[in-house]
């Protein structure tokens, strides 16, 4: 059974995200079957495989899945850059959908990169590509950074 990071510990954002690799943290990523491919300050790569239950009424991937993948990767890119005790929240998310995606186990790769990390605001960008390297969706995000007191 997964364990959660101890509340009295104050790990860096990168340390918290590394716990994902060890299976010690659960959340939206486990619900969607995301895996962490790359985890470094300012850059995170998540992958997932499409499933029939990810579908929209047209029988292709629901845009919310790509949006969630982008929000997760872009936000975690910021999180991985933060010092002990700092946090963040997404203020704004912009997604452009480029092509439809099948639901039959297509592998998607999402790279989130921090563009700017300031005292209170961070901006990020992300790209979702399929197994053939074709762009599926891309986006940007603005995050509010909460620094420790």
C-alpha positions as CSV (number, residue, x, y, z in Angstrom):
1,X,0.0,0.0,0.0
2,X,1.4,3.5,-0.9
3,X,2.5,5.7,2.0
4,X,2.2,9.4,2.1
5,X,5.1,11.8,2.8
6,X,5.2,12.6,6.5
7,X,3.5,15.9,7.3
8,X,6.3,17.1,9.6
9,X,8.9,16.6,6.9
10,X,9.5,19.6,4.6
11,X,10.9,18.1,1.4
12,X,11.7,20.2,-1.6
13,X,9.3,20.2,-4.6
14,X,11.7,17.9,-6.4
15,X,11.9,15.5,-3.4
16,X,8.1,15.4,-3.3
17,X,7.9,14.6,-7.0
18,X,10.6,11.9,-6.7
19,X,8.3,10.2,-4.3
20,X,6.1,9.6,-7.3
21,X,8.8,7.4,-8.8
22,X,8.9,5.4,-5.6
23,X,5.1,4.9,-5.6
24,X,4.7,6.7,-2.3
25,X,2.3,9.3,-3.5
26,X,-1.1,8.8,-5.2
27,X,-3.4,11.2,-6.9
28,X,-4.8,12.1,-10.3
29,X,-1.7,10.6,-12.0
30,X,-2.6,7.1,-10.6
31,X,-6.2,7.5,-11.6
32,X,-5.2,8.3,-15.3
33,X,-2.3,5.7,-15.3
34,X,0.4,8.4,-15.8
35,X,4.0,7.4,-15.4
36,X,7.0,9.7,-14.8
37,X,9.6,9.5,-17.5
38,X,11.7,12.5,-16.6
39,X,11.8,14.5,-13.4
40,X,14.3,17.4,-13.0
41,X,14.1,21.0,-11.9
42,X,12.1,22.9,-14.4
43,X,11.3,19.9,-16.7
44,X,8.9,17.0,-16.2
45,X,7.8,14.3,-18.7
46,X,4.7,12.2,-18.0
47,X,3.3,9.4,-20.2
48,X,0.0,7.6,-20.4
49,X,-1.9,5.2,-22.6
50,X,-5.4,6.0,-23.9
51,X,-8.3,3.8,-22.8
52,X,-11.9,3.6,-24.0
53,X,-13.1,5.2,-20.8
54,X,-11.1,8.4,-21.8
55,X,-13.5,9.0,-24.7
56,X,-15.7,11.8,-25.7
57,X,-19.1,11.4,-27.4
58,X,-17.3,11.4,-30.8
59,X,-15.3,8.3,-29.9
60,X,-11.9,10.0,-29.6
61,X,-9.9,11.2,-26.6
62,X,-11.7,13.7,-24.4
63,X,-9.9,17.0,-24.3
64,X,-10.0,16.9,-20.5
65,X,-7.5,14.1,-20.5
66,X,-4.9,16.1,-22.5
67,X,-5.7,19.2,-20.4
68,X,-5.1,17.1,-17.2
69,X,-1.9,15.7,-18.6
70,X,-0.6,19.2,-19.5
71,X,-1.7,20.8,-16.2
72,X,0.1,18.0,-14.3
73,X,3.3,18.2,-16.3
74,X,3.5,21.9,-16.4
75,X,2.6,22.4,-12.7
76,X,5.1,19.7,-11.7
77,X,7.8,21.4,-13.7
78,X,7.3,24.4,-11.5
79,X,6.9,22.3,-8.3
80,X,10.3,20.5,-9.1
81,X,12.0,24.0,-9.0
82,X,10.6,25.1,-5.6
83,X,12.5,25.3,-2.3
84,X,11.6,23.6,0.9
85,X,8.1,24.5,2.1
86,X,7.0,26.3,-1.1
87,X,4.0,25.4,-3.1
88,X,2.0,26.5,-6.1
89,X,-1.4,26.5,-7.7
90,X,-2.5,26.9,-11.3
91,X,-4.0,30.3,-12.0
92,X,-4.6,29.9,-15.7
93,X,-4.4,27.1,-18.2
94,X,-4.5,27.5,-22.0
95,X,-4.7,24.4,-24.2
96,X,-4.7,24.1,-28.0
97,X,-5.9,20.7,-29.4
98,X,-4.1,19.9,-32.7
99,X,-5.4,16.5,-33.7
100,X,-7.8,13.8,-32.4
101,X,-6.4,10.7,-30.6
102,X,-7.7,7.2,-30.7
103,X,-8.7,5.3,-27.6
104,X,-7.0,2.0,-28.3
105,X,-3.9,2.3,-26.1
106,X,-2.2,5.1,-27.9
107,X,0.9,6.2,-25.9
108,X,1.0,9.9,-25.2
109,X,4.0,11.8,-23.9
110,X,3.7,15.2,-22.3
111,X,6.7,17.4,-21.5
112,X,6.2,20.4,-19.2
113,X,8.9,23.1,-19.0
114,X,9.2,26.1,-16.7
115,X,9.6,29.3,-18.7
116,X,9.8,31.7,-15.8
117,X,10.0,31.3,-12.0
118,X,9.6,34.5,-10.1
119,X,8.9,35.3,-6.5
120,X,5.1,34.9,-6.9
121,X,4.4,33.9,-10.4
122,X,5.7,31.1,-12.7
123,X,4.9,30.5,-16.3
124,X,5.2,27.1,-18.1
125,X,4.6,25.5,-21.4
126,X,3.8,21.9,-22.4
127,X,3.5,19.7,-25.5
128,X,1.6,16.4,-25.8
129,X,2.9,14.1,-28.6
130,X,1.8,10.6,-29.7
131,X,4.0,7.6,-30.3
132,X,4.9,8.8,-33.8
133,X,6.1,12.1,-32.4
134,X,3.1,14.0,-33.8
135,X,1.9,17.0,-31.8
136,X,-1.5,16.3,-30.3
137,X,-2.0,19.3,-28.0
138,X,0.1,22.1,-26.5
139,X,-0.5,24.6,-23.8
140,X,0.7,27.3,-21.4
141,X,0.0,27.9,-17.8
142,X,0.5,30.6,-15.2
143,X,1.0,29.5,-11.6
144,X,1.0,31.3,-8.3
145,X,3.9,30.4,-6.1
146,X,3.5,30.2,-2.3
147,X,6.9,30.8,-0.6
148,X,7.4,29.7,3.0
149,X,7.0,32.4,5.6
